Amino acid sequence: MLRYPQYKVAAAHVAPVYYDVNETVEKACYYIEKAAKKGVKLIAFAETFIPGYPNWARLVRPIESDEFFVEYAAHSILVNGPEIKRIQETAKKLDIMVSMGFSERTLISSGCLWNSNVIISNEGEILSHHRKLVPTYVEKLIFSNGDAAGLKVCDTQLGQIGMLMCGENTNPLARFSLMAQGEQVHIASYPSVAPARPSSGTGAYKIQEGIRIRAAAHSFEAKVFTIVAASPFDELARNALSHLGEENLQLLDKGSRAVSFILGPTGELLTDILDLDEGLAIAEINLNDIVPHKRMHDVVGYYNRFDIFDLTIDRRRNKPAKFIDDDFAQNKSLPENNKKRHIEVNKPYSIIRGADNES
């Protein structure tokens, strides 16, 4: 008889050691161990936890922000670098899955960054490497567009696990693509604070309300458990940004703070909402609880019209060029990276894959 897993999950409402990559990684490992000791099997960290969210981008004019960008790029990391490897080793040692947000650099370009996230298995393997599809608002001046190579649900012993970053949770097509892959546990990562507007402006974006609405909507529509993970804006981050000036710091102080919590498959709260102080939001979830709710609305099953709606997802990794090397001269077969293969067998979506799906 089919039995779905029951286990503990955690949202790490933890601040990075702002711009100190090594200390931030060690702090992450400390909280991973802390969660594991409490019996947690899956823990999620905030958006760009490593090296911290670029809060300055909302406060400094683009024409004056080059030095900020250069510094941020210098503190960004490679997906296959020692920092992520350290977290992989910790996950394997402690038998726990980890979702980690980071600012990703690349060897292809010194000025290209992505807002990225990896899901790491309890065996230390990277199951998903996602680059945020569209950077939000001022992030467009820092991060490049991502692609759908990581827009996938991970098939694990803990169930079908997917994730999106911040504003991606507003995108109904991105969310539906995860639903259509059988998502059961959703991770939604967020930054630390949305600065208040200047006194001459009109109000501030209430990020707490935005997070709550989006998370509850996805839980209810997909019938999934949702782990929301954000960071507090702490004194270390404030001190690191002291060169922005007191007026800008006041806008951060008065800003809307991101929150962390866990929701059930009807959108109900399973934990307290964490905002100002660091901590772990921990809940025990039972994936069997999803099944009865699917009888009411199953938008990737009976409660849809796939003869009317058609969604296609291109999951090939975006690359700046295609190189044909000596394999061609030696009459060896080339990988058919650019040939589209549509899967249209009574599914709520179709996927285009390339032979080389990673960079």
N, C-alpha and C positions, 0 to 999 in steps of 0.2 A: 504494500500500500504506500502511496506517495505521502511523504511527510516533509513539510517545509521546515527550514531551520528556525530556531529560536535562540537569540543571543543578545549581548549588550553592544550598543554603539555609543560613540561619544563625539560631541562637537567640542573642539579645543578653542575656547574663548581666551586666547593667549596672544600677548603682544610680542612681536619680534624684538630682538636686541637691535634696534633700528640701525641699518647700514653696517652692522657687524655680522658678516655672513657666517663665520665659524661659530660665534657665540649663539647665533640664532639657530643653527643646526643642532648645537648641543642642547639648547633649551627645548627644541622640538623633541629630541631623543629623550630628554628627561620626562616630558609630558606623555610621550608614547609609553615609556616604562610605567609611569604612574597609572595610566589608564589600564595597561595590561595587568597590573597588580590588582585592579578592581574587577577583572574578568572581562574587560572590553575586547571585542574581536575586530572592530573597525573604528578608526578614529579619523576625523577630518579636520584640517587646518584651513586658515583663511586664504583669501585671494592674495597673491604676491606676498605670502608670508616671508619668503626669502627674496630680497633683503628688507622688505617692508614696502608699503604702498607709497607711490610718489605724490604725497599730499601737496607738495609745492606746485604741482601742475595747475591746480585750480586758483592759485593765488598770485602767480608770477606771469607777467605778460610774455607771450612766446618770444618776442624779440629780445627779452632779457633772460631767457631761460636756458641758453646753450650750456652754460657751465653746470647747471643742475642736471641736464640730460647726460653730459659727459660723465659726471660723478655717478649717476644712477647706472649707466651702462657698465661702468667699471665694477660695480657691485652686483651685477647680474651674473648668472651662472649657466653652465652648459648642462643639458639634460643627462649627459653621460659623464659628468664631472664628479669629483670626489665628494661634493656635498650631498648630491642625491644618492650616491653609492653608500655614504654613511647612513642615511636613512633606510636604504634597502637592507643593509646589514642589521640594523636595529629591529626592523620589522621581522626579519627572518629569525633573529635570536629570540624575540619575545612572542613569536607566533601570532602576529596581529597585522591586519591590513591597514594601510595608511594612504590618505589622500592629502597631497601637499601642493600648495600653490607657490609659484616662484616666477621671477622675471628671468626669462630665458634669452641668452645671447647665442650667437652662432659664429662659427669660424668662417662662414662665407662672407660676412660683412661686419665690420666693426661698429656700424651704426644701426643695425637691425636688431630689434628686441621683440619678443612675444610675451604676452600675458599668458602664462602656461600653467598646467596642472598635470600631475601624474598620480595614478592610482597604483599602489604597490601591493603585491600579494603578501600573504603571510610566509611565503617562501622567498621573499626578497626580489621578486620579478616585477618589472614594470608591465602592467596589464594594459594601461591606457596612458597615452601622452597627448593631451589635448591643448591646442592653442586657441585662445578666445577668438571666436569667429569675427567679431567686429569690436574693436576697442570702444569704450563708452565715453562720450562727451570729450573732455580734454585729453583722455588717454590716447586719442587719435594722433596727438603730437608726440607720443612716446613709443607706442607699440604698433607693430605691423598687423594687418589682417591675418587671422589664422585660416585654417581650412578644416575640412570634416574628417581628416584622417583619424582624429581622436574622438570623433562624435559617435561613440559606440558604447554599448552596454557590455560590461565584463561578466562573463559566465563564471561564477565562483562557487565554492562550497557554501558561501553565505547568501547565495542567491544572485540575482541579476542586478548589477550595480552600475549606475550611471552618474554623470556629474556635469554641471554647467557653472559658469562663473558669473556672478553679479548680474549685470543687465541681460545676459543670455537667457536668464530665467524669465525674461519678458517676451522672448521670441517664441511664438506658438509653434513655428515649424521646427525649430531646434528641439523644443520640448517634445513635440509629437514624434520626432525621429527616435528619441529614446523610448518613449512609450511603445512605439511600433517594434522595438527590439525586445520587448518583454520586461522592461525595467520594473524592479520591485523595491529597490532602495535608491533614493536620489540624494546626491550631495550638491548643495548650493553654497558656494563660497562668496564671501563679501569682504570689502576692505575695513577700515577702522572708523572713519568719520567723513561726513559731508559738511564742509565748512559753511558757516552762516554767510548770508550775503552782507555786503557793506550796509551801513545804516541808511544809505540813500537808496538801497535796493528794495525789492519786494519779497520779503520772507526768505525761507530756506527750504531746501528739499528735505522732507521728513523721511530719511532713509529707513527708520524703524518700520514705519507704516508700509513703505514699498516692499520691504523684505517680508513682512508678515502676510501681505496680500498675495504676493507671488508664490510664496512657499505653500500657503494654504490652498491656493488655486491648483498648483501642480499636484499636491497630495490628493486633492479631491478628484481632479480630472483623470489622473493616471492611476489612482488607487494604490499609492506607494507611500512608504515611509520616507520622510525628508529630513536630512541632517543639515541644518544651517550653521555654517561656521564663519565667524568674523573675528576681528581683533579689537581689543580696547586701544584707544589712543592714550598712551601713557606718557609719563614725565620724560622718559628717555627719548621718545620720538619728538616731544616738544623741544627738548634741549638741542637735539640734533638739527632742528629747524629754526633755531633761535636767530640765525642770520636773516630770516625772512622779515624780522622787525616785529615790534610789539603789536602793531595794528593787525597784521596778518595772523599772529599767534592768537589774538583775541577771537578772530573769526573761527579758528580751529577749536578754541576752548568753548565757544558758544554753538558749535556745529552740532549736527544731528549724529548721534553715535550709532554705529552698526551693532547688531545684536546677534546672539547665538541661541539656538534652541532646537528641539526635535519634535516633529509632528507625526501623527498617525495617518492612516490611509483615508480618513475623512476630513483631514485638516485640523484635528484636535491636538492641543498641546500635550506632550508627554513629559515635558520637563519645565523647570523654571526658565524664564528669559534672562540671559546673562547680558549685561550691558557695560557697566563701568569697571567692574573688577574682574580679574582673571579667574578662570576656573574651568571645570569640565562639566558640560551638560551630558548626563548619562541616562540612557533609557534602555530597557529590555524590550526587544521587539520580537514578534512572532509572525512570520510571513504567512501563516495560515489565516491570519486576520484579514488579509487582502481578499481572499476568495469570495466571501459573501457579498462584499461591496461591488465586485465585478458583475454580479447578477443585475445590479441596478443600472449601471452605466459602464459598458466596456467599449471605449471608443476605438480600440484596436481589435475588437472582436465583432460581436453581433450588432453593436450600437453605432454603426457607421455605414457608409455607402461607397465602397471602393470601386464600384462601377461608375461613380460620378467623380470622385476625388482621386487625384493621382499625384503622389509626392515622390520625387527622385532626389537622391542624395549622392553627390560625387565625393567619394572618400579618398581620392588620390591626393597625395601630399603635393602641395604647391612647391614648385622648384623654379629657379630663375632661368634654367637652360636644360636642354637635353643633349648629352654628349654621346657620340658614336665613336668608339675606340677601335682597337685592332680586331676585336671580335668580328667586325663586319668584313675586314679584309681577309680574315681567315675562314670566311664562309660559315662562321658559327651563327647559330640562331640568336636573334636579338630578342630581349624581353619586349613583349607587346604592351609597353606602358601606356600607349596612347589609344589603344583600342577599347572602346566602350563595350561593357557587357551588362546588359539590362536584365534584371531578375524581375519577372512580372508573372509570378505564379500565385495569383489570388492572395497577394500580400498587401498590407496597408501602406507599403512604400517600396521603392526599388533602390538599389545601390549600384554605383559604378565604382569598380575597384581597378587599380593598376597593379602590375606585378610587383612594383616597388612602392610600398605604401608608407615607408618611413624615410626620414632623412638622417 
